[in-house]
Amino acid sequence: MQPLYTSVKVNNEIELCEVSDLECKKLIERALLNNRISYYIRWAKGSFFSRKKIHCFICVNDNAKEEAEAIIRNICDESGYHVKFLLRKSSANYL
């Protein structure tokens, strides 16, 4: 007997934004946790000649993207950090 959920593929995460400042990343993480929004951080693989030394992608569930985007835009407006919004399907494949 096979469980019902084994054949269901759940992959509805989106890459919400790209962050290159670690202080901004910490502010975003704290805000998402305070608002109970589930997220994960995918670190970009840097090359030897890359100008951006450290940057990461903040990924959230597609159902929470509007709320998370509003929170991050608010942080950027208050603090003056630059964040690049991507709003594209995550390339991570778990199955």
PyMOL Python script that loads the backbone (N, CA, C, O; Angstrom):
from pymol import cmd

cmd.read_pdbstr("""\
ATOM      1  N   MET A   1       0.839  -1.179   0.000  1.00  0.00           N
ATOM      2  CA  MET A   1       0.000   0.000   0.000  1.00  0.00           C
ATOM      3  C   MET A   1       0.884   1.242   0.000  1.00  0.00           C
ATOM      4  O   MET A   1       1.794   1.361   0.820  1.00  0.00           O
ATOM      5  N   GLN A   2       0.620   2.152  -0.906  1.00  0.00           N
ATOM      6  CA  GLN A   2       1.424   3.370  -1.053  1.00  0.00           C
ATOM      7  C   GLN A   2       0.666   4.557  -0.467  1.00  0.00           C
ATOM      8  O   GLN A   2      -0.523   4.718  -0.740  1.00  0.00           O
ATOM      9  N   PRO A   3       1.331   5.390   0.332  1.00  0.00           N
ATOM     10  CA  PRO A   3       0.656   6.574   0.879  1.00  0.00           C
ATOM     11  C   PRO A   3       0.201   7.521  -0.230  1.00  0.00           C
ATOM     12  O   PRO A   3       0.769   7.542  -1.323  1.00  0.00           O
ATOM     13  N   LEU A   4      -0.808   8.282   0.067  1.00  0.00           N
ATOM     14  CA  LEU A   4      -1.419   9.175  -0.910  1.00  0.00           C
ATOM     15  C   LEU A   4      -0.465  10.276  -1.366  1.00  0.00           C
ATOM     16  O   LEU A   4      -0.507  10.672  -2.531  1.00  0.00           O
ATOM     17  N   TYR A   5       0.392  10.778  -0.481  1.00  0.00           N
ATOM     18  CA  TYR A   5       1.208  11.944  -0.793  1.00  0.00           C
ATOM     19  C   TYR A   5       2.534  11.639  -1.461  1.00  0.00           C
ATOM     20  O   TYR A   5       3.267  12.573  -1.787  1.00  0.00           O
ATOM     21  N   THR A   6       2.874  10.396  -1.679  1.00  0.00           N
ATOM     22  CA  THR A   6       4.157  10.090  -2.292  1.00  0.00           C
ATOM     23  C   THR A   6       4.212  10.465  -3.762  1.00  0.00           C
ATOM     24  O   THR A   6       5.295  10.731  -4.283  1.00  0.00           O
ATOM     25  N   SER A   7       3.098  10.493  -4.431  1.00  0.00           N
ATOM     26  CA  SER A   7       3.102  10.833  -5.852  1.00  0.00           C
ATOM     27  C   SER A   7       2.923  12.327  -6.101  1.00  0.00           C
ATOM     28  O   SER A   7       3.012  12.772  -7.246  1.00  0.00           O
ATOM     29  N   VAL A   8       2.672  13.112  -5.051  1.00  0.00           N
ATOM     30  CA  VAL A   8       2.451  14.545  -5.207  1.00  0.00           C
ATOM     31  C   VAL A   8       3.778  15.272  -5.124  1.00  0.00           C
ATOM     32  O   VAL A   8       4.540  15.094  -4.174  1.00  0.00           O
ATOM     33  N   LYS A   9       4.047  16.090  -6.126  1.00  0.00           N
ATOM     34  CA  LYS A   9       5.267  16.879  -6.133  1.00  0.00           C
ATOM     35  C   LYS A   9       4.928  18.294  -5.701  1.00  0.00           C
ATOM     36  O   LYS A   9       4.128  18.975  -6.341  1.00  0.00           O
ATOM     37  N   VAL A  10       5.536  18.727  -4.621  1.00  0.00           N
ATOM     38  CA  VAL A  10       5.290  20.077  -4.113  1.00  0.00           C
ATOM     39  C   VAL A  10       6.561  20.880  -4.319  1.00  0.00           C
ATOM     40  O   VAL A  10       7.581  20.628  -3.678  1.00  0.00           O
ATOM     41  N   ASN A  11       6.488  21.835  -5.206  1.00  0.00           N
ATOM     42  CA  ASN A  11       7.638  22.691  -5.474  1.00  0.00           C
ATOM     43  C   ASN A  11       7.096  24.057  -5.874  1.00  0.00           C
ATOM     44  O   ASN A  11       7.148  24.438  -7.043  1.00  0.00           O
ATOM     45  N   ASN A  12       6.576  24.791  -4.890  1.00  0.00           N
ATOM     46  CA  ASN A  12       5.974  26.079  -5.201  1.00  0.00           C
ATOM     47  C   ASN A  12       6.740  27.230  -4.558  1.00  0.00           C
ATOM     48  O   ASN A  12       6.144  28.231  -4.160  1.00  0.00           O
ATOM     49  N   GLU A  13       8.071  27.089  -4.457  1.00  0.00           N
ATOM     50  CA  GLU A  13       8.894  28.158  -3.941  1.00  0.00           C
ATOM     51  C   GLU A  13       9.311  29.085  -5.074  1.00  0.00           C
ATOM     52  O   GLU A  13       9.515  28.651  -6.207  1.00  0.00           O
ATOM     53  N   ILE A  14       9.433  30.356  -4.752  1.00  0.00           N
ATOM     54  CA  ILE A  14       9.910  31.326  -5.726  1.00  0.00           C
ATOM     55  C   ILE A  14      11.122  32.038  -5.159  1.00  0.00           C
ATOM     56  O   ILE A  14      11.257  32.190  -3.945  1.00  0.00           O
ATOM     57  N   GLU A  15      12.003  32.472  -6.048  1.00  0.00           N
ATOM     58  CA  GLU A  15      13.123  33.309  -5.659  1.00  0.00           C
ATOM     59  C   GLU A  15      12.584  34.724  -5.588  1.00  0.00           C
ATOM     60  O   GLU A  15      12.339  35.358  -6.615  1.00  0.00           O
ATOM     61  N   LEU A  16      12.402  35.209  -4.391  1.00  0.00           N
ATOM     62  CA  LEU A  16      11.781  36.510  -4.194  1.00  0.00           C
ATOM     63  C   LEU A  16      12.740  37.641  -4.531  1.00  0.00           C
ATOM     64  O   LEU A  16      12.388  38.550  -5.283  1.00  0.00           O
ATOM     65  N   CYS A  17      13.946  37.593  -3.982  1.00  0.00           N
ATOM     66  CA  CYS A  17      14.876  38.688  -4.213  1.00  0.00           C
ATOM     67  C   CYS A  17      16.315  38.213  -4.087  1.00  0.00           C
ATOM     68  O   CYS A  17      16.598  37.133  -3.568  1.00  0.00           O
ATOM     69  N   GLU A  18      17.213  39.056  -4.578  1.00  0.00           N
ATOM     70  CA  GLU A  18      18.643  38.824  -4.488  1.00  0.00           C
ATOM     71  C   GLU A  18      19.235  39.890  -3.580  1.00  0.00           C
ATOM     72  O   GLU A  18      18.994  41.083  -3.767  1.00  0.00           O
ATOM     73  N   VAL A  19      20.006  39.457  -2.604  1.00  0.00           N
ATOM     74  CA  VAL A  19      20.586  40.370  -1.617  1.00  0.00           C
ATOM     75  C   VAL A  19      22.101  40.225  -1.662  1.00  0.00           C
ATOM     76  O   VAL A  19      22.627  39.113  -1.700  1.00  0.00           O
ATOM     77  N   SER A  20      22.799  41.362  -1.658  1.00  0.00           N
ATOM     78  CA  SER A  20      24.259  41.298  -1.679  1.00  0.00           C
ATOM     79  C   SER A  20      24.883  41.884  -0.419  1.00  0.00           C
ATOM     80  O   SER A  20      26.105  41.843  -0.275  1.00  0.00           O
ATOM     81  N   ASP A  21      24.097  42.421   0.484  1.00  0.00           N
ATOM     82  CA  ASP A  21      24.603  42.992   1.728  1.00  0.00           C
ATOM     83  C   ASP A  21      24.181  42.099   2.894  1.00  0.00           C
ATOM     84  O   ASP A  21      22.994  41.825   3.068  1.00  0.00           O
ATOM     85  N   LEU A  22      25.144  41.648   3.688  1.00  0.00           N
ATOM     86  CA  LEU A  22      24.841  40.725   4.775  1.00  0.00           C
ATOM     87  C   LEU A  22      23.998  41.374   5.873  1.00  0.00           C
ATOM     88  O   LEU A  22      23.173  40.702   6.493  1.00  0.00           O
ATOM     89  N   GLU A  23      24.192  42.657   6.118  1.00  0.00           N
ATOM     90  CA  GLU A  23      23.380  43.349   7.125  1.00  0.00           C
ATOM     91  C   GLU A  23      21.916  43.421   6.674  1.00  0.00           C
ATOM     92  O   GLU A  23      21.007  43.253   7.487  1.00  0.00           O
ATOM     93  N   CYS A  24      21.694  43.666   5.404  1.00  0.00           N
ATOM     94  CA  CYS A  24      20.342  43.680   4.850  1.00  0.00           C
ATOM     95  C   CYS A  24      19.717  42.288   4.952  1.00  0.00           C
ATOM     96  O   CYS A  24      18.533  42.161   5.264  1.00  0.00           O
ATOM     97  N   LYS A  25      20.500  41.254   4.692  1.00  0.00           N
ATOM     98  CA  LYS A  25      20.009  39.877   4.790  1.00  0.00           C
ATOM     99  C   LYS A  25      19.539  39.573   6.211  1.00  0.00           C
ATOM    100  O   LYS A  25      18.506  38.930   6.403  1.00  0.00           O
ATOM    101  N   LYS A  26      20.295  40.033   7.201  1.00  0.00           N
ATOM    102  CA  LYS A  26      19.913  39.810   8.597  1.00  0.00           C
ATOM    103  C   LYS A  26      18.613  40.526   8.938  1.00  0.00           C
ATOM    104  O   LYS A  26      17.768  39.973   9.642  1.00  0.00           O
ATOM    105  N   LEU A  27      18.445  41.758   8.442  1.00  0.00           N
ATOM    106  CA  LEU A  27      17.204  42.501   8.685  1.00  0.00           C
ATOM    107  C   LEU A  27      16.008  41.805   8.049  1.00  0.00           C
ATOM    108  O   LEU A  27      14.939  41.715   8.653  1.00  0.00           O
ATOM    109  N   ILE A  28      16.194  41.316   6.829  1.00  0.00           N
ATOM    110  CA  ILE A  28      15.110  40.622   6.124  1.00  0.00           C
ATOM    111  C   ILE A  28      14.755  39.329   6.844  1.00  0.00           C
ATOM    112  O   ILE A  28      13.576  39.026   7.029  1.00  0.00           O
ATOM    113  N   GLU A  29      15.756  38.569   7.251  1.00  0.00           N
ATOM    114  CA  GLU A  29      15.492  37.323   7.979  1.00  0.00           C
ATOM    115  C   GLU A  29      14.703  37.582   9.254  1.00  0.00           C
ATOM    116  O   GLU A  29      13.730  36.887   9.544  1.00  0.00           O
ATOM    117  N   ARG A  30      15.124  38.577  10.008  1.00  0.00           N
ATOM    118  CA  ARG A  30      14.447  38.900  11.268  1.00  0.00           C
ATOM    119  C   ARG A  30      12.991  39.300  11.009  1.00  0.00           C
ATOM    120  O   ARG A  30      12.091  38.882  11.738  1.00  0.00           O
ATOM    121  N   ALA A  31      12.765  40.108   9.973  1.00  0.00           N
ATOM    122  CA  ALA A  31      11.406  40.559   9.663  1.00  0.00           C
ATOM    123  C   ALA A  31      10.526  39.393   9.207  1.00  0.00           C
ATOM    124  O   ALA A  31       9.363  39.308   9.601  1.00  0.00           O
ATOM    125  N   LEU A  32      11.065  38.506   8.389  1.00  0.00           N
ATOM    126  CA  LEU A  32      10.278  37.361   7.930  1.00  0.00           C
ATOM    127  C   LEU A  32       9.939  36.433   9.093  1.00  0.00           C
ATOM    128  O   LEU A  32       8.824  35.918   9.174  1.00  0.00           O
ATOM    129  N   LEU A  33      10.896  36.221   9.988  1.00  0.00           N
ATOM    130  CA  LEU A  33      10.626  35.381  11.154  1.00  0.00           C
ATOM    131  C   LEU A  33       9.582  36.014  12.065  1.00  0.00           C
ATOM    132  O   LEU A  33       8.705  35.319  12.577  1.00  0.00           O
ATOM    133  N   ASN A  34       9.669  37.337  12.274  1.00  0.00           N
ATOM    134  CA  ASN A  34       8.694  38.020  13.125  1.00  0.00           C
ATOM    135  C   ASN A  34       7.283  37.950  12.553  1.00  0.00           C
ATOM    136  O   ASN A  34       6.306  37.961  13.302  1.00  0.00           O
ATOM    137  N   ASN A  35       7.173  37.879  11.224  1.00  0.00           N
ATOM    138  CA  ASN A  35       5.872  37.802  10.575  1.00  0.00           C
ATOM    139  C   ASN A  35       5.476  36.372  10.228  1.00  0.00           C
ATOM    140  O   ASN A  35       4.495  36.153   9.518  1.00  0.00           O
ATOM    141  N   ARG A  36       6.228  35.408  10.722  1.00  0.00           N
ATOM    142  CA  ARG A  36       5.953  33.985  10.540  1.00  0.00           C
ATOM    143  C   ARG A  36       5.832  33.563   9.084  1.00  0.00           C
ATOM    144  O   ARG A  36       4.933  32.812   8.705  1.00  0.00           O
ATOM    145  N   ILE A  37       6.756  34.062   8.284  1.00  0.00           N
ATOM    146  CA  ILE A  37       6.818  33.686   6.874  1.00  0.00           C
ATOM    147  C   ILE A  37       7.978  32.716   6.708  1.00  0.00           C
ATOM    148  O   ILE A  37       9.121  33.028   7.042  1.00  0.00           O
ATOM    149  N   SER A  38       7.670  31.551   6.193  1.00  0.00           N
ATOM    150  CA  SER A  38       8.682  30.532   5.966  1.00  0.00           C
ATOM    151  C   SER A  38       9.542  30.924   4.764  1.00  0.00           C
ATOM    152  O   SER A  38       9.024  31.381   3.746  1.00  0.00           O
ATOM    153  N   TYR A  39      10.841  30.745   4.887  1.00  0.00           N
ATOM    154  CA  TYR A  39      11.762  31.127   3.825  1.00  0.00           C
ATOM    155  C   TYR A  39      12.972  30.208   3.862  1.00  0.00           C
ATOM    156  O   TYR A  39      13.169  29.462   4.821  1.00  0.00           O
ATOM    157  N   TYR A  40      13.765  30.267   2.829  1.00  0.00           N
ATOM    158  CA  TYR A  40      15.089  29.667   2.861  1.00  0.00           C
ATOM    159  C   TYR A  40      16.013  30.523   2.017  1.00  0.00           C
ATOM    160  O   TYR A  40      15.576  31.276   1.147  1.00  0.00           O
ATOM    161  N   ILE A  41      17.288  30.390   2.293  1.00  0.00           N
ATOM    162  CA  ILE A  41      18.287  31.196   1.599  1.00  0.00           C
ATOM    163  C   ILE A  41      19.125  30.273   0.741  1.00  0.00           C
ATOM    164  O   ILE A  41      19.664  29.271   1.211  1.00  0.00           O
ATOM    165  N   ARG A  42      19.222  30.633  -0.521  1.00  0.00           N
ATOM    166  CA  ARG A  42      20.066  29.881  -1.449  1.00  0.00           C
ATOM    167  C   ARG A  42      21.255  30.764  -1.792  1.00  0.00           C
ATOM    168  O   ARG A  42      21.095  31.846  -2.357  1.00  0.00           O
ATOM    169  N   TRP A  43      22.440  30.299  -1.448  1.00  0.00           N
ATOM    170  CA  TRP A  43      23.648  31.057  -1.716  1.00  0.00           C
ATOM    171  C   TRP A  43      24.077  30.839  -3.156  1.00  0.00           C
ATOM    172  O   TRP A  43      24.082  29.713  -3.655  1.00  0.00           O
ATOM    173  N   ALA A  44      24.432  31.918  -3.807  1.00  0.00           N
ATOM    174  CA  ALA A  44      24.857  31.843  -5.199  1.00  0.00           C
ATOM    175  C   ALA A  44      26.276  31.301  -5.265  1.00  0.00           C
ATOM    176  O   ALA A  44      27.113  31.600  -4.414  1.00  0.00           O
ATOM    177  N   LYS A  45      26.522  30.518  -6.266  1.00  0.00           N
ATOM    178  CA  LYS A  45      27.863  29.996  -6.479  1.00  0.00           C
ATOM    179  C   LYS A  45      28.669  31.082  -7.186  1.00  0.00           C
ATOM    180  O   LYS A  45      28.401  31.423  -8.338  1.00  0.00           O
ATOM    181  N   GLY A  46      29.636  31.605  -6.492  1.00  0.00           N
ATOM    182  CA  GLY A  46      30.449  32.672  -7.070  1.00  0.00           C
ATOM    183  C   GLY A  46      31.588  32.111  -7.900  1.00  0.00           C
ATOM    184  O   GLY A  46      32.115  31.034  -7.620  1.00  0.00           O
ATOM    185  N   SER A  47      31.946  32.844  -8.901  1.00  0.00           N
ATOM    186  CA  SER A  47      33.083  32.454  -9.711  1.00  0.00           C
ATOM    187  C   SER A  47      34.307  33.247  -9.266  1.00  0.00           C
ATOM    188  O   SER A  47      34.191  34.182  -8.474  1.00  0.00           O
ATOM    189  N   PHE A  48      35.429  32.891  -9.753  1.00  0.00           N
ATOM    190  CA  PHE A  48      36.671  33.541  -9.379  1.00  0.00           C
ATOM    191  C   PHE A  48      36.684  35.006  -9.817  1.00  0.00           C
ATOM    192  O   PHE A  48      37.241  35.858  -9.124  1.00  0.00           O
ATOM    193  N   PHE A  49      36.077  35.293 -10.951  1.00  0.00           N
ATOM    194  CA  PHE A  49      36.093  36.643 -11.504  1.00  0.00           C
ATOM    195  C   PHE A  49      34.830  37.440 -11.191  1.00  0.00           C
ATOM    196  O   PHE A  49      34.624  38.516 -11.753  1.00  0.00           O
ATOM    197  N   SER A  50      34.003  36.937 -10.323  1.00  0.00           N
ATOM    198  CA  SER A  50      32.743  37.599  -9.991  1.00  0.00           C
ATOM    199  C   SER A  50      33.013  38.900  -9.239  1.00  0.00           C
ATOM    200  O   SER A  50      33.851  38.944  -8.339  1.00  0.00           O
ATOM    201  N   ARG A  51      32.303  39.950  -9.613  1.00  0.00           N
ATOM    202  CA  ARG A  51      32.449  41.234  -8.937  1.00  0.00           C
ATOM    203  C   ARG A  51      31.727  41.227  -7.599  1.00  0.00           C
ATOM    204  O   ARG A  51      32.208  41.812  -6.628  1.00  0.00           O
ATOM    205  N   LYS A  52      30.598  40.582  -7.545  1.00  0.00           N
ATOM    206  CA  LYS A  52      29.863  40.458  -6.289  1.00  0.00           C
ATOM    207  C   LYS A  52      30.466  39.293  -5.526  1.00  0.00           C
ATOM    208  O   LYS A  52      30.374  38.143  -5.956  1.00  0.00           O
ATOM    209  N   LYS A  53      31.073  39.588  -4.413  1.00  0.00           N
ATOM    210  CA  LYS A  53      31.718  38.529  -3.649  1.00  0.00           C
ATOM    211  C   LYS A  53      30.696  37.637  -2.949  1.00  0.00           C
ATOM    212  O   LYS A  53      30.794  36.411  -2.996  1.00  0.00           O
ATOM    213  N   ILE A  54      29.715  38.265  -2.300  1.00  0.00           N
ATOM    214  CA  ILE A  54      28.723  37.497  -1.552  1.00  0.00           C
ATOM    215  C   ILE A  54      27.337  37.950  -1.988  1.00  0.00           C
ATOM    216  O   ILE A  54      27.018  39.136  -1.901  1.00  0.00           O
ATOM    217  N   HIS A  55      26.528  37.040  -2.447  1.00  0.00           N
ATOM    218  CA  HIS A  55      25.119  37.343  -2.663  1.00  0.00           C
ATOM    219  C   HIS A  55      24.304  36.069  -2.535  1.00  0.00           C
ATOM    220  O   HIS A  55      24.776  34.961  -2.792  1.00  0.00           O
ATOM    221  N   CYS A  56      23.057  36.275  -2.126  1.00  0.00           N
ATOM    222  CA  CYS A  56      22.179  35.141  -1.889  1.00  0.00           C
ATOM    223  C   CYS A  56      20.782  35.465  -2.399  1.00  0.00           C
ATOM    224  O   CYS A  56      20.439  36.618  -2.659  1.00  0.00           O
ATOM    225  N   PHE A  57      19.996  34.419  -2.531  1.00  0.00           N
ATOM    226  CA  PHE A  57      18.618  34.548  -2.968  1.00  0.00           C
ATOM    227  C   PHE A  57      17.717  34.161  -1.800  1.00  0.00           C
ATOM    228  O   PHE A  57      17.913  33.120  -1.175  1.00  0.00           O
ATOM    229  N   ILE A  58      16.737  34.998  -1.513  1.00  0.00           N
ATOM    230  CA  ILE A  58      15.759  34.690  -0.475  1.00  0.00           C
ATOM    231  C   ILE A  58      14.541  34.106  -1.179  1.00  0.00           C
ATOM    232  O   ILE A  58      13.940  34.746  -2.041  1.00  0.00           O
ATOM    233  N   CYS A  59      14.191  32.890  -0.802  1.00  0.00           N
ATOM    234  CA  CYS A  59      13.102  32.164  -1.439  1.00  0.00           C
ATOM    235  C   CYS A  59      11.970  31.966  -0.433  1.00  0.00           C
ATOM    236  O   CYS A  59      12.202  31.641   0.731  1.00  0.00           O
ATOM    237  N   VAL A  60      10.751  32.167  -0.904  1.00  0.00           N
ATOM    238  CA  VAL A  60       9.573  31.988  -0.066  1.00  0.00           C
ATOM    239  C   VAL A  60       8.536  31.171  -0.832  1.00  0.00           C
ATOM    240  O   VAL A  60       8.662  30.950  -2.037  1.00  0.00           O
ATOM    241  N   ASN A  61       7.533  30.738  -0.123  1.00  0.00           N
ATOM    242  CA  ASN A  61       6.420  30.031  -0.740  1.00  0.00           C
ATOM    243  C   ASN A  61       5.632  31.005  -1.613  1.00  0.00           C
ATOM    244  O   ASN A  61       5.496  32.179  -1.270  1.00  0.00           O
ATOM    245  N   ASP A  62       5.126  30.531  -2.716  1.00  0.00           N
ATOM    246  CA  ASP A  62       4.378  31.368  -3.648  1.00  0.00           C
ATOM    247  C   ASP A  62       3.151  32.003  -2.992  1.00  0.00           C
ATOM    248  O   ASP A  62       2.735  33.091  -3.388  1.00  0.00           O
ATOM    249  N   ASN A  63       2.571  31.337  -1.997  1.00  0.00           N
ATOM    250  CA  ASN A  63       1.384  31.869  -1.323  1.00  0.00           C
ATOM    251  C   ASN A  63       1.697  33.080  -0.453  1.00  0.00           C
ATOM    252  O   ASN A  63       0.797  33.865  -0.156  1.00  0.00           O
ATOM    253  N   ALA A  64       2.949  33.250  -0.036  1.00  0.00           N
ATOM    254  CA  ALA A  64       3.330  34.343   0.866  1.00  0.00           C
ATOM    255  C   ALA A  64       4.135  35.431   0.163  1.00  0.00           C
ATOM    256  O   ALA A  64       4.710  36.295   0.825  1.00  0.00           O
ATOM    257  N   LYS A  65       4.186  35.402  -1.168  1.00  0.00           N
ATOM    258  CA  LYS A  65       5.082  36.325  -1.853  1.00  0.00           C
ATOM    259  C   LYS A  65       4.655  37.788  -1.728  1.00  0.00           C
ATOM    260  O   LYS A  65       5.518  38.659  -1.613  1.00  0.00           O
ATOM    261  N   GLU A  66       3.353  38.086  -1.746  1.00  0.00           N
ATOM    262  CA  GLU A  66       2.915  39.478  -1.647  1.00  0.00           C
ATOM    263  C   GLU A  66       3.274  40.076  -0.287  1.00  0.00           C
ATOM    264  O   GLU A  66       3.778  41.196  -0.204  1.00  0.00           O
ATOM    265  N   GLU A  67       3.010  39.322   0.769  1.00  0.00           N
ATOM    266  CA  GLU A  67       3.309  39.807   2.114  1.00  0.00           C
ATOM    267  C   GLU A  67       4.818  39.955   2.314  1.00  0.00           C
ATOM    268  O   GLU A  67       5.274  40.948   2.881  1.00  0.00           O
ATOM    269  N   ALA A  68       5.589  38.981   1.854  1.00  0.00           N
ATOM    270  CA  ALA A  68       7.042  39.034   2.000  1.00  0.00           C
ATOM    271  C   ALA A  68       7.631  40.179   1.178  1.00  0.00           C
ATOM    272  O   ALA A  68       8.556  40.855   1.628  1.00  0.00           O
ATOM    273  N   GLU A  69       7.102  40.394  -0.014  1.00  0.00           N
ATOM    274  CA  GLU A  69       7.596  41.488  -0.850  1.00  0.00           C
ATOM    275  C   GLU A  69       7.325  42.835  -0.196  1.00  0.00           C
ATOM    276  O   GLU A  69       8.182  43.718  -0.225  1.00  0.00           O
ATOM    277  N   ALA A  70       6.148  43.006   0.390  1.00  0.00           N
ATOM    278  CA  ALA A  70       5.813  44.261   1.074  1.00  0.00           C
ATOM    279  C   ALA A  70       6.738  44.498   2.267  1.00  0.00           C
ATOM    280  O   ALA A  70       7.172  45.625   2.505  1.00  0.00           O
ATOM    281  N   ILE A  71       7.034  43.447   3.008  1.00  0.00           N
ATOM    282  CA  ILE A  71       7.928  43.568   4.165  1.00  0.00           C
ATOM    283  C   ILE A  71       9.327  43.964   3.719  1.00  0.00           C
ATOM    284  O   ILE A  71       9.942  44.846   4.318  1.00  0.00           O
ATOM    285  N   ILE A  72       9.830  43.327   2.682  1.00  0.00           N
ATOM    286  CA  ILE A  72      11.189  43.614   2.217  1.00  0.00           C
ATOM    287  C   ILE A  72      11.268  45.009   1.615  1.00  0.00           C
ATOM    288  O   ILE A  72      12.252  45.716   1.833  1.00  0.00           O
ATOM    289  N   ARG A  73      10.254  45.418   0.866  1.00  0.00           N
ATOM    290  CA  ARG A  73      10.250  46.786   0.314  1.00  0.00           C
ATOM    291  C   ARG A  73      10.237  47.825   1.431  1.00  0.00           C
ATOM    292  O   ARG A  73      10.877  48.870   1.313  1.00  0.00           O
ATOM    293  N   ASN A  74       9.523  47.548   2.499  1.00  0.00           N
ATOM    294  CA  ASN A  74       9.485  48.450   3.644  1.00  0.00           C
ATOM    295  C   ASN A  74      10.869  48.568   4.288  1.00  0.00           C
ATOM    296  O   ASN A  74      11.299  49.666   4.639  1.00  0.00           O
ATOM    297  N   ILE A  75      11.554  47.453   4.439  1.00  0.00           N
ATOM    298  CA  ILE A  75      12.908  47.460   5.001  1.00  0.00           C
ATOM    299  C   ILE A  75      13.857  48.256   4.107  1.00  0.00           C
ATOM    300  O   ILE A  75      14.668  49.040   4.599  1.00  0.00           O
ATOM    301  N   CYS A  76      13.753  48.053   2.802  1.00  0.00           N
ATOM    302  CA  CYS A  76      14.629  48.761   1.871  1.00  0.00           C
ATOM    303  C   CYS A  76      14.367  50.263   1.896  1.00  0.00           C
ATOM    304  O   CYS A  76      15.311  51.051   1.837  1.00  0.00           O
ATOM    305  N   ASP A  77      13.108  50.671   1.983  1.00  0.00           N
ATOM    306  CA  ASP A  77      12.780  52.091   2.020  1.00  0.00           C
ATOM    307  C   ASP A  77      13.287  52.743   3.297  1.00  0.00           C
ATOM    308  O   ASP A  77      13.769  53.875   3.266  1.00  0.00           O
ATOM    309  N   GLU A  78      13.181  52.036   4.424  1.00  0.00           N
ATOM    310  CA  GLU A  78      13.619  52.604   5.701  1.00  0.00           C
ATOM    311  C   GLU A  78      15.136  52.642   5.818  1.00  0.00           C
ATOM    312  O   GLU A  78      15.691  53.626   6.308  1.00  0.00           O
ATOM    313  N   SER A  79      15.809  51.595   5.380  1.00  0.00           N
ATOM    314  CA  SER A  79      17.244  51.462   5.607  1.00  0.00           C
ATOM    315  C   SER A  79      18.098  51.918   4.438  1.00  0.00           C
ATOM    316  O   SER A  79      19.288  52.180   4.614  1.00  0.00           O
ATOM    317  N   GLY A  80      17.521  52.017   3.253  1.00  0.00           N
ATOM    318  CA  GLY A  80      18.280  52.452   2.088  1.00  0.00           C
ATOM    319  C   GLY A  80      19.082  51.361   1.404  1.00  0.00           C
ATOM    320  O   GLY A  80      19.961  51.663   0.598  1.00  0.00           O
ATOM    321  N   TYR A  81      18.804  50.110   1.702  1.00  0.00           N
ATOM    322  CA  TYR A  81      19.494  49.005   1.040  1.00  0.00           C
ATOM    323  C   TYR A  81      18.898  48.771  -0.340  1.00  0.00           C
ATOM    324  O   TYR A  81      17.721  49.041  -0.580  1.00  0.00           O
ATOM    325  N   HIS A  82      19.731  48.265  -1.237  1.00  0.00           N
ATOM    326  CA  HIS A  82      19.261  47.930  -2.580  1.00  0.00           C
ATOM    327  C   HIS A  82      19.068  46.421  -2.670  1.00  0.00           C
ATOM    328  O   HIS A  82      19.989  45.646  -2.413  1.00  0.00           O
ATOM    329  N   VAL A  83      17.861  46.021  -3.038  1.00  0.00           N
ATOM    330  CA  VAL A  83      17.524  44.607  -3.201  1.00  0.00           C
ATOM    331  C   VAL A  83      16.923  44.440  -4.583  1.00  0.00           C
ATOM    332  O   VAL A  83      16.065  45.221  -4.993  1.00  0.00           O
ATOM    333  N   LYS A  84      17.369  43.431  -5.295  1.00  0.00           N
ATOM    334  CA  LYS A  84      16.848  43.152  -6.634  1.00  0.00           C
ATOM    335  C   LYS A  84      15.755  42.097  -6.521  1.00  0.00           C
ATOM    336  O   LYS A  84      16.018  40.961  -6.125  1.00  0.00           O
ATOM    337  N   PHE A  85      14.521  42.479  -6.871  1.00  0.00           N
ATOM    338  CA  PHE A  85      13.394  41.547  -6.816  1.00  0.00           C
ATOM    339  C   PHE A  85      13.358  40.723  -8.094  1.00  0.00           C
ATOM    340  O   PHE A  85      13.430  41.262  -9.198  1.00  0.00           O
ATOM    341  N   LEU A  86      13.246  39.405  -7.930  1.00  0.00           N
ATOM    342  CA  LEU A  86      13.261  38.484  -9.062  1.00  0.00           C
ATOM    343  C   LEU A  86      11.886  37.912  -9.349  1.00  0.00           C
ATOM    344  O   LEU A  86      11.453  37.887 -10.502  1.00  0.00           O
ATOM    345  N   LEU A  87      11.195  37.452  -8.321  1.00  0.00           N
ATOM    346  CA  LEU A  87       9.855  36.870  -8.436  1.00  0.00           C
ATOM    347  C   LEU A  87       9.763  35.797  -9.515  1.00  0.00           C
ATOM    348  O   LEU A  87       8.857  35.809 -10.348  1.00  0.00           O
ATOM    349  N   ARG A  88      10.713  34.874  -9.484  1.00  0.00           N
ATOM    350  CA  ARG A  88      10.706  33.783 -10.461  1.00  0.00           C
ATOM    351  C   ARG A  88      10.719  32.449  -9.744  1.00  0.00           C
ATOM    352  O   ARG A  88      11.089  32.370  -8.573  1.00  0.00           O
ATOM    353  N   LYS A  89      10.325  31.429 -10.426  1.00  0.00           N
ATOM    354  CA  LYS A  89      10.275  30.085  -9.848  1.00  0.00           C
ATOM    355  C   LYS A  89      11.678  29.641  -9.456  1.00  0.00           C
ATOM    356  O   LYS A  89      12.638  29.841 -10.201  1.00  0.00           O
ATOM    357  N   SER A  90      11.780  29.046  -8.297  1.00  0.00           N
ATOM    358  CA  SER A  90      13.076  28.588  -7.804  1.00  0.00           C
ATOM    359  C   SER A  90      13.600  27.451  -8.656  1.00  0.00           C
ATOM    360  O   SER A  90      12.841  26.596  -9.112  1.00  0.00           O
ATOM    361  N   SER A  91      14.902  27.451  -8.865  1.00  0.00           N
ATOM    362  CA  SER A  91      15.509  26.415  -9.686  1.00  0.00           C
ATOM    363  C   SER A  91      15.881  25.178  -8.898  1.00  0.00           C
ATOM    364  O   SER A  91      16.382  24.211  -9.472  1.00  0.00           O
ATOM    365  N   ALA A  92      15.646  25.184  -7.580  1.00  0.00           N
ATOM    366  CA  ALA A  92      15.958  24.030  -6.747  1.00  0.00           C
ATOM    367  C   ALA A  92      14.997  22.885  -7.055  1.00  0.00           C
ATOM    368  O   ALA A  92      13.783  23.080  -7.122  1.00  0.00           O
ATOM    369  N   ASN A  93      15.538  21.719  -7.236  1.00  0.00           N
ATOM    370  CA  ASN A  93      14.730  20.541  -7.518  1.00  0.00           C
ATOM    371  C   ASN A  93      14.996  19.524  -6.420  1.00  0.00           C
ATOM    372  O   ASN A  93      16.119  19.039  -6.285  1.00  0.00           O
ATOM    373  N   TYR A  94      13.984  19.199  -5.642  1.00  0.00           N
ATOM    374  CA  TYR A  94      14.152  18.350  -4.479  1.00  0.00           C
ATOM    375  C   TYR A  94      13.867  16.881  -4.753  1.00  0.00           C
ATOM    376  O   TYR A  94      14.288  16.022  -3.978  1.00  0.00           O
ATOM    377  N   LEU A  95      13.173  16.577  -5.822  1.00  0.00           N
ATOM    378  CA  LEU A  95      12.818  15.188  -6.079  1.00  0.00           C
ATOM    379  C   LEU A  95      13.598  14.610  -7.210  1.00  0.00           C
ATOM    380  O   LEU A  95      13.415  13.442  -7.553  1.00  0.00           O
TER     381      LEU A  95
END
""", "prot")
cmd.dss("prot")
cmd.show_as("cartoon", "prot")
cmd.util.cbc("prot")
cmd.orient("prot")
